[in-house]
């Protein structure tokens, strides 16, 4: 069970995981050894999945961000698993959601240009025998991007 201090530690880490243990301890009101012990426990218990650096996509040249809605021919488990596997293995797919409603999957795809997107479509979407149809939405501008989860207080 998470207490208030655990939640504050998680909140701070997801906002900036580059904080030193001393800085983190100070921000949550703990001694550095007690803070380190809690962070280790939170890691061991699986509350922290991974620590990453989030890069600024614009720094690497232009990229197209696509939202792709995918409808498969049937709702059978093996069909869904096969599609999910191919999407997850694709380097262009940055997020993959199996969803309810009119479509089966929503993909967030990032590519440098349209020929790269066409190659992705050929390799992942058109090549799938269970693909019924897909719809591509091209992002004009990202209005909000956040990676934090509200862990409460």
C-alpha positions in Angstrom: 0.0 0.0 0.0 1.3 3.4 -0.9 1.4 6.1 1.7 1.6 9.9 1.1 5.4 10.0 1.0 5.5 7.1 -1.6 3.0 9.0 -3.7 5.1 12.2 -3.5 8.2 10.3 -4.5 6.5 8.8 -7.5 5.1 12.2 -8.5 8.5 13.8 -8.3 10.2 11.0 -10.2 7.7 11.0 -13.1 8.2 14.7 -13.5 12.0 14.5 -13.4 13.8 11.2 -12.9 17.2 12.9 -13.2 16.9 14.2 -9.6 19.6 13.0 -7.4 18.6 11.0 -4.3 19.5 14.0 -2.1 17.4 16.3 -4.2 14.5 13.9 -4.2 14.8 13.3 -0.4 14.8 17.0 0.2 11.7 17.6 -2.0 9.7 14.9 -0.1 10.9 15.6 3.4 13.0 12.5 4.0 16.6 11.7 4.8 18.6 10.5 1.8 19.0 6.9 3.1 15.2 6.6 3.9 14.4 8.0 0.4 16.7 5.6 -1.3 15.2 2.7 0.6 11.7 3.7 -0.5 12.7 4.2 -4.1 14.2 0.7 -4.2 11.1 -0.8 -2.7 8.9 1.1 -5.2 11.1 -0.3 -8.0 11.0 -3.8 -6.5 7.2 -3.7 -6.2 6.8 -2.7 -9.8 5.4 0.8 -9.3 8.2 2.1 -11.5 8.2 0.5 -14.9 11.3 2.2 -16.4 13.2 5.5 -16.3 13.7 7.2 -19.6 14.6 10.5 -21.2 11.9 12.0 -23.3 13.5 13.6 -26.4 12.2 16.6 -28.2 11.0 15.2 -31.6 11.5 18.5 -33.4 15.3 18.4 -32.6 15.7 15.5 -35.0 14.1 17.0 -38.1 10.5 16.9 -39.2 8.4 14.0 -38.2 4.8 13.1 -39.0 2.6 11.9 -36.1 -0.3 9.7 -37.2 -3.2 8.3 -35.3 -4.3 5.1 -37.1 -7.6 3.4 -36.3 -7.6 -0.3 -37.3 -10.6 -2.5 -37.9 -9.9 -6.2 -38.3 -12.1 -8.8 -40.1 -13.0 -10.7 -36.9 -12.9 -10.3 -33.1 -11.1 -13.6 -32.5 -8.4 -13.8 -29.9 -5.7 -15.2 -32.3 -6.5 -12.4 -34.8 -6.1 -9.7 -32.2 -2.9 -11.2 -30.8 -1.3 -11.6 -34.3 -2.1 -7.9 -35.1 -0.9 -6.6 -31.8 2.4 -8.6 -32.2 3.1 -7.1 -35.6 2.2 -3.6 -34.4 4.4 -3.8 -31.3 7.3 -5.1 -33.3 7.1 -2.2 -35.7 9.6 0.6 -34.9 7.2 3.2 -36.3 4.5 2.3 -33.8 5.1 4.3 -30.6 1.8 3.4 -28.8 -0.7 0.6 -29.5 -4.1 0.3 -27.8 -6.6 -2.4 -28.2 -9.9 -0.6 -27.8 -13.7 -1.1 -27.7 -16.1 0.5 -30.1 -16.1 0.8 -33.9 -12.4 0.0 -34.3 -10.2 -2.7 -32.8 -6.9 -0.9 -32.4 -5.6 2.6 -32.2 -1.9 3.1 -33.1 0.2 6.2 -32.6 2.7 6.1 -35.4 5.7 8.4 -35.9 7.5 8.6 -39.3 9.9 11.1 -41.0 7.8 11.4 -44.2 5.0 10.0 -46.3 7.1 7.4 -48.1 8.1 6.0 -44.7 4.4 5.9 -43.7 3.5 4.1 -47.0 6.3 1.6 -46.3 4.9 1.0 -42.8 1.4 0.5 -44.3 2.6 -2.0 -46.8 4.6 -4.0 -44.2 2.2 -3.9 -41.2 -1.3 -3.0 -42.3 -1.8 -4.2 -45.9 0.3 -7.3 -45.4 -2.1 -8.5 -42.6 -4.7 -10.9 -44.0 -7.1 -10.0 -41.2 -7.1 -6.2 -42.0 -10.6 -5.0 -42.8 -9.8 -1.3 -43.0 -7.9 1.4 -41.4 -8.1 5.2 -41.1 -5.2 7.6 -40.7 -5.4 10.9 -38.9 -2.4 13.1 -39.4 -1.6 15.3 -36.4 -1.2 19.0 -37.4 0.1 20.1 -34.0 0.5 18.4 -30.6 -1.5 20.4 -28.1 -0.6 18.4 -25.1 1.7 15.5 -24.3 2.1 14.2 -20.8 3.5 11.1 -19.4 2.5 11.5 -15.8 -0.1 9.4 -13.9 -2.0 11.1 -11.1 -0.9 9.0 -8.1 -3.0 11.0 -5.6 -1.8 12.6 -2.5 
